Amino acid sequence: MSQITLITGSTLGGAEYVADHLADLLEQEGHQTETVNRADLANLTLDNTWLVVCSTHGAGEFPDNIQPFIQQLTEQKPDLSQLKYAVIGLGDSSYDTFCAAAKNLDQQLSSLGATRLGERLDIDVSKDPVPEDPAEAWLAEWKNAFCE
């Protein structure tokens, strides 16, 4: 089965809850998972699959716990051509920066050569107060793409 690293960017814990729920579902199907709440590029495997779950903070910024990781990606510009990834964003559609952090991270990973598996999921927490539900539906649709 697959090895999947779930990376979170979370301010209030919502992205962590979603990642933990998805990790449980993946493990029930025999996949190995690791959830990382403070990602450090030096400690991540680049030849597996990352599932990034990231909320948007303030006026479109990344949450504090993922900012150092984003800075590492920006400064080091690693070759991510071996990496497969998927992104889930959490945000509030009443803001014009809805899921901006997830969108920016998706673009950054792609620009570094990583291959996105499945469509990015943008969860509107004002319409889906339990973000685990749309994330679970998304996983059911896309898991075969990244659980090879």
C-alpha positions as CSV (number, residue, x, y, z in Angstrom):
1,M,0.0,0.0,0.0
2,S,0.9,3.6,-0.2
3,Q,2.9,5.9,2.1
4,I,1.1,9.2,2.4
5,T,2.4,12.2,4.4
6,L,-0.4,14.6,5.5
7,I,1.0,18.1,6.0
8,T,-1.2,20.7,7.8
9,G,-1.3,24.4,7.8
10,S,-3.7,25.3,10.6
11,T,-4.5,28.3,12.9
12,L,-7.5,27.0,14.9
13,G,-7.0,23.3,14.4
14,G,-9.6,22.7,11.6
15,A,-7.0,21.6,9.0
16,E,-5.5,19.3,11.6
17,Y,-8.9,17.7,12.4
18,V,-9.4,17.1,8.6
19,A,-6.0,15.6,8.2
20,D,-6.4,13.3,11.2
21,H,-9.8,12.1,9.9
22,L,-8.4,11.4,6.4
23,A,-5.4,9.6,7.9
24,D,-7.7,7.4,9.9
25,L,-9.7,6.6,6.7
26,L,-6.5,5.8,4.7
27,E,-5.1,3.6,7.5
28,Q,-8.4,1.6,7.6
29,E,-7.7,0.7,4.0
30,G,-4.1,-0.4,4.8
31,H,-2.2,2.7,3.8
32,Q,0.7,4.1,5.9
33,T,0.2,7.7,6.9
34,E,2.2,10.3,8.8
35,T,0.6,13.6,9.9
36,V,3.0,16.5,10.1
37,N,1.8,19.7,11.9
38,R,5.1,21.6,11.6
39,A,6.6,20.5,8.3
40,D,10.3,20.8,7.8
41,L,11.6,20.1,4.3
42,A,14.7,18.3,5.6
43,N,12.5,15.7,7.4
44,L,10.1,15.0,4.5
45,T,10.4,12.2,1.9
46,L,10.1,13.7,-1.6
47,D,9.5,10.4,-3.5
48,N,6.1,9.6,-2.0
49,T,2.7,11.4,-1.8
50,W,1.9,14.5,0.2
51,L,-1.7,15.4,1.1
52,V,-1.6,19.0,2.2
53,V,-4.5,20.4,4.2
54,C,-4.2,24.1,4.7
55,S,-6.5,26.9,6.0
56,T,-6.1,30.5,5.1
57,H,-5.3,33.0,7.8
58,G,-5.9,36.8,7.9
59,A,-5.8,38.4,4.5
60,G,-4.8,35.3,2.5
61,E,-1.7,34.4,4.5
62,F,-0.4,30.9,5.5
63,P,-1.0,29.8,9.1
64,D,1.9,30.3,11.5
65,N,2.7,26.5,11.7
66,I,3.3,26.1,8.0
67,Q,5.1,29.5,7.3
68,P,8.6,28.1,7.9
69,F,7.9,25.2,5.5
70,I,6.7,27.7,2.8
71,Q,9.8,29.8,3.3
72,Q,12.0,26.7,2.8
73,L,10.2,25.9,-0.4
74,T,10.6,29.5,-1.6
75,E,14.3,29.8,-0.7
76,Q,15.6,26.3,-1.4
77,K,13.5,25.7,-4.6
78,P,13.9,21.9,-4.3
79,D,13.4,19.6,-7.2
80,L,10.0,18.0,-6.5
81,S,9.7,16.1,-9.7
82,Q,9.5,12.8,-7.8
83,L,6.7,14.1,-5.6
84,K,3.0,13.5,-6.0
85,Y,0.6,15.7,-4.1
86,A,-3.0,16.8,-3.4
87,V,-4.3,19.9,-1.7
88,I,-7.3,20.6,0.5
89,G,-8.0,24.2,1.4
90,L,-10.2,25.5,4.2
91,G,-11.6,29.0,4.1
92,D,-14.6,31.3,4.2
93,S,-16.1,32.3,0.8
94,S,-17.3,35.6,2.2
95,Y,-13.6,36.8,2.0
96,D,-12.0,37.6,-1.3
97,T,-9.0,35.6,-0.2
98,F,-11.0,32.4,0.0
99,C,-8.6,29.5,0.3
100,A,-5.7,31.7,-1.0
101,A,-3.1,29.8,1.1
102,A,-4.1,26.4,-0.4
103,K,-4.2,27.9,-3.9
104,N,-0.8,29.5,-3.5
105,L,0.7,26.3,-2.1
106,D,-0.8,24.2,-4.9
107,Q,0.8,26.6,-7.4
108,Q,4.2,26.6,-5.6
109,L,4.4,22.8,-5.5
110,S,3.5,22.5,-9.1
111,S,6.1,25.1,-10.1
112,L,8.7,23.1,-8.3
113,G,7.9,20.1,-10.5
114,A,5.6,18.1,-8.3
115,T,2.6,16.3,-9.9
116,R,-0.8,17.1,-8.5
117,L,-3.1,14.1,-8.2
118,G,-6.8,15.0,-8.3
119,E,-8.5,18.4,-8.2
120,R,-7.8,20.7,-5.3
121,L,-10.7,20.8,-2.8
122,D,-11.6,24.2,-1.4
123,I,-13.9,23.8,1.6
124,D,-16.1,26.7,2.5
125,V,-16.4,26.4,6.3
126,S,-19.3,28.9,6.3
127,K,-21.3,26.4,4.3
128,D,-19.7,23.2,5.6
129,P,-19.3,23.6,9.4
130,V,-17.9,20.0,9.6
131,P,-15.1,20.2,7.0
132,E,-14.4,16.5,7.5
133,D,-17.5,15.6,5.6
134,P,-16.6,17.2,2.2
135,A,-13.0,16.1,2.7
136,E,-14.2,12.5,3.2
137,A,-16.3,12.7,0.0
138,W,-13.4,14.1,-1.9
139,L,-11.1,11.3,-0.6
140,A,-13.6,8.7,-1.8
141,E,-13.5,10.2,-5.3
142,W,-9.7,10.8,-5.6
143,K,-8.0,8.3,-3.4
144,N,-7.3,5.9,-6.2
145,A,-5.4,8.6,-8.0
146,F,-2.8,9.0,-5.2
147,C,-3.0,5.7,-3.4
148,E,-1.2,3.6,-6.1
